[in-house]
Amino acid sequence: MANKRFKWSTVYLVLVFVLLYAPIIYLIFYSFNAEGTMNRFTGFTWEHYRAVFEDMRLWGIVLDTFVLAFSSAFLATVIGTFGAMGIYYTKKRSSRNALLSLNNILIVSPDVIIGASFLILFTFLGASLSFYSVLISHVAFSIPIVVLMVLPKLREMNDSMIDAARDLGANTWQVIYKILLPFMTPGIIAGYFMAFTYSLDDFAVTFFVTGNGFSTLAVEIYSRARQGISLEINALSALLFLFSIVLVLGYYFISQENTGKKSKRHVRRGAKLG
C-alpha cells in the first residue's frame, strides 16, 4: 500500500509540474522559430533574440522595471520589517490580531481593487501618474508580504535574549541591531525577494497607476500582445524566465549560507559549553 501511495503521489506531482511548465517550454521553444509564427516550427534562429537586444526602447523599459522592483522591494522590506516588529511587540492580543488581519486583507485583496483604489487616491490628491505613483503602489502591496515573511522568525526567537541584553545595558537600537536584525535576516531576505518578484511581474496595479510615458515590462508585453503574435515577446519572456531561475538559485545559495553560519554558531556554543 505504501508503494502504491508513493507511485500515485509521484504521478500527481509529475502532472502538476507538467501543467505548470509545459506552457513555458512551449513558449520558449517557439522563440527560436524561423517562420515568425507559433503555427508550426520551420527552423532554428536567433533572430527574435537579436531583435530584443536591438530594441533600445524595450531595454529602457527593462531598466525602469528593475529600478522600480529593486527600489520598491527595498522600501517595502524596511517598512515591513519594522511593521512586523510593531505587530509582534503589541501587548494586547486583540490589537495584535487586528493588525495582523488588516495586513492579511491586503494580501487576499484582488489586484484590480488595489490598483483602482490607488488610481482614485492619486486623482483625488491631484498627483500625476508617473514612476513615483507606481513606486508608492508597489511598496504598499509589498509591505504585507514582507511582514508575513519576518513574523515567523520573531516568533521563533527566544525573548530572554532581549531581556539579557537589556540587563547588560543595551539600548533599543543596540537590541535591534545586535539581536533582532541578525535573527530576522533569513525572513528579511525572503521578504525582499518576494517583494522584488511581486513588483517585477505585477500588471494589474501598474496598469492603473502608470502614466507620463512610464511603463513596465508587464504592461509593455500586454500592449504588444494586443497588436498580434510576435515571437519577440516569446524571446523576451524566455529571458525573463532565465533571470527568474538565476534569482531562485541566488536565494537558495544565500539561504544555505545563512543556514551554514547558524549551524557553525551552534557547534561553537556547544563546544564552549562542553
C-alpha positions in Angstrom: 0.0 0.0 0.0 2.9 2.3 0.8 4.4 1.7 -2.6 1.1 2.4 -4.3 0.6 5.7 -2.4 4.1 6.7 -3.3 3.5 6.0 -7.0 0.3 7.9 -7.1 1.8 10.8 -5.4 4.7 10.8 -7.9 2.3 10.7 -10.8 0.3 13.6 -9.2 3.5 15.7 -8.8 4.6 15.0 -12.4 1.2 16.1 -13.7 1.3 19.3 -11.6 4.8 20.2 -12.9 3.8 19.3 -16.5 0.8 21.7 -16.3 3.0 24.4 -14.8 6.0 24.1 -17.1 4.5 22.9 -20.4 3.2 26.3 -21.5 6.5 27.9 -20.6 8.5 25.3 -22.5 6.1 25.7 -25.5 6.6 29.5 -25.4 10.4 29.2 -25.2 10.5 26.5 -28.0 8.8 28.8 -30.5 11.0 31.8 -29.6 13.6 30.0 -31.8 11.1 29.5 -34.7 12.4 31.0 -38.1 8.9 31.3 -39.5 7.8 34.0 -37.1 4.6 32.4 -36.0 3.5 29.8 -33.5 1.6 27.6 -36.0 4.5 25.3 -37.0 8.2 25.1 -36.4 10.2 25.5 -39.6 13.7 26.1 -38.4 16.1 27.3 -35.7 17.0 31.0 -35.5 18.3 33.6 -33.0 16.6 36.4 -35.0 14.0 37.1 -32.3 16.5 37.4 -29.5 18.6 39.7 -31.7 15.6 41.9 -32.2 15.1 42.0 -28.4 18.6 43.2 -27.8 18.5 45.7 -30.6 15.2 47.3 -29.3 16.6 50.2 -27.3 13.1 51.4 -26.2 12.5 47.9 -24.7 15.7 47.9 -22.8 14.8 51.3 -21.4 11.6 49.7 -20.1 13.6 46.8 -18.7 15.9 49.2 -16.8 12.9 51.1 -15.5 11.2 47.9 -14.4 14.3 46.7 -12.5 14.9 50.1 -10.9 11.2 50.1 -9.8 11.4 46.5 -8.5 14.7 47.0 -6.5 13.5 50.3 -5.1 10.1 49.2 -4.1 11.4 45.9 -2.6 14.0 47.8 -0.5 11.5 50.3 0.9 8.9 47.6 1.5 11.4 45.4 3.3 12.5 48.3 5.6 8.9 49.3 6.4 7.7 45.7 6.6 10.4 44.6 8.9 9.7 47.3 11.4 5.9 46.7 10.9 6.4 43.0 11.8 8.3 44.1 14.9 5.5 46.5 15.8 2.8 43.8 15.4 4.8 41.2 17.3 5.5 43.6 20.3 1.9 44.9 20.5 1.0 44.0 24.1 -2.8 43.5 23.7 -3.6 40.2 21.9 -6.8 41.6 20.4 -4.9 44.6 18.9 -2.2 42.3 17.6 -4.7 40.1 15.9 -6.5 43.1 14.4 -3.3 44.5 13.0 -2.4 41.1 11.5 -5.8 40.8 10.0 -5.6 44.2 8.4 -2.2 43.1 7.0 -3.6 39.9 5.6 -6.6 41.6 4.0 -4.2 43.5 1.6 -2.7 40.2 0.5 -6.0 38.5 -0.4 -7.5 41.6 -1.9 -7.7 41.5 -5.8 -5.0 43.5 -7.6 -7.7 45.2 -9.6 -9.3 46.6 -6.4 -5.9 47.8 -5.1 -5.0 49.4 -8.4 -8.3 51.2 -8.8 -8.1 52.4 -5.2 -4.7 53.9 -5.8 -5.9 55.5 -9.0 -8.8 57.1 -7.2 -6.4 58.3 -4.4 -3.9 59.9 -6.8 -6.7 61.5 -8.8 -8.2 62.9 -5.6 -4.9 64.3 -4.4 -4.2 65.7 -7.9 -0.9 63.8 -8.2 0.4 63.0 -11.6 0.7 59.3 -12.7 4.4 58.6 -13.1 7.2 56.4 -11.8 6.6 57.6 -8.3 2.9 56.7 -8.3 3.8 53.2 -9.4 6.6 53.0 -6.8 4.2 54.0 -3.9 1.7 51.5 -5.1 4.2 48.7 -5.3 5.7 49.5 -1.9 2.1 49.4 -0.4 1.2 46.0 -1.7 4.6 44.5 -1.0 4.7 45.5 2.7 2.2 42.8 3.9 4.3 40.2 2.1 7.4 41.2 4.0 5.5 41.3 7.3 4.4 37.7 6.8 8.0 36.6 6.0 9.5 38.3 9.0 6.9 37.5 11.7 7.7 33.7 11.9 11.3 34.5 12.6 10.3 36.8 15.5 8.1 34.0 16.9 11.0 31.5 16.8 13.2 33.8 18.7 13.8 33.4 22.5 12.7 36.6 24.1 15.0 36.0 27.0 17.9 37.1 24.7 16.4 40.6 24.6 15.9 40.7 28.4 19.5 39.6 28.9 20.8 42.3 26.5 18.8 45.0 28.3 20.1 43.7 31.7 23.6 44.2 30.3 22.8 47.8 29.4 21.9 47.6 25.7 19.6 50.4 24.4 16.7 49.9 21.9 18.8 50.4 18.8 21.6 48.1 20.1 19.0 45.4 20.7 17.6 45.8 17.2 21.0 45.9 15.5 22.8 43.2 17.6 20.0 40.7 18.3 16.8 41.3 16.3 18.2 42.0 12.8 20.7 39.1 12.8 17.9 36.7 13.9 15.4 38.0 11.4 17.9 38.1 8.5 16.5 34.9 6.7 13.0 36.3 6.9 14.1 39.7 5.7 15.9 38.2 2.7 12.9 36.1 1.9 10.7 39.1 2.2 12.9 41.2 -0.1 13.0 38.5 -2.8 9.2 38.0 -2.6 8.6 41.8 -2.8 11.0 42.0 -5.7 9.3 39.3 -7.7 5.8 40.7 -6.9 6.9 44.1 -8.2 8.7 42.7 -11.2 5.7 40.8 -12.6 2.8 43.0 -11.4 0.4 44.1 -14.1 -3.0 44.9 -12.7 -1.9 47.6 -10.2 0.7 49.0 -12.5 -1.8 49.3 -15.4 -4.0 51.6 -13.3 -1.3 53.9 -11.8 1.2 54.2 -14.7 1.4 57.3 -16.9 3.5 60.1 -18.4 5.5 57.8 -20.7 6.5 55.4 -17.9 5.9 51.7 -18.5 7.0 48.3 -17.1 7.7 45.0 -18.8 4.3 43.5 -17.8 2.4 46.5 -19.3 4.6 46.5 -22.4 4.2 42.8 -23.1 0.5 43.2 -22.7 0.4 46.1 -25.1 2.5 44.2 -27.7 0.5 41.1 -27.4 -2.7 43.0 -28.2 -1.2 44.1 -31.5 -0.7 40.4 -32.6 1.6 37.5 -32.1 5.2 38.4 -32.1 8.0 35.9 -31.3 10.0 38.9 -29.9 7.6 38.6 -26.9 8.5 34.9 -26.7 12.2 35.7 -26.7 11.7 38.4 -24.0 9.7 36.0 -21.9 12.3 33.3 -22.2 15.0 35.8 -21.0 12.8 36.8 -18.0 12.3 33.1 -17.2 16.0 32.6 -17.3 16.5 35.5 -14.9 13.9 34.1 -12.6 15.9 30.8 -12.4 19.0 32.8 -11.6 17.1 34.7 -8.9 15.8 31.5 -7.3 19.3 29.9 -7.3 20.7 33.1 -5.8 18.1 33.0 -3.0 18.8 29.3 -2.4 22.6 29.8 -2.0 22.1 32.8 0.3 19.7 30.7 2.4 22.2 27.8 2.5 25.0 30.1 3.5 22.9 31.6 6.4 21.9 28.0 7.5 25.6 27.0 7.4 26.6 30.0 9.6 23.8 29.2 12.1 25.0 25.6 12.4 28.6 26.7 12.9 27.4 29.0 15.7 25.5 26.2 17.4 28.6 24.0 17.2 30.8 26.7 18.7 28.4 27.3 21.5 28.1 23.6 22.2 31.9 23.3 22.2 32.2 26.2 24.7 29.5 24.6 27.0 31.3 21.3 26.7 
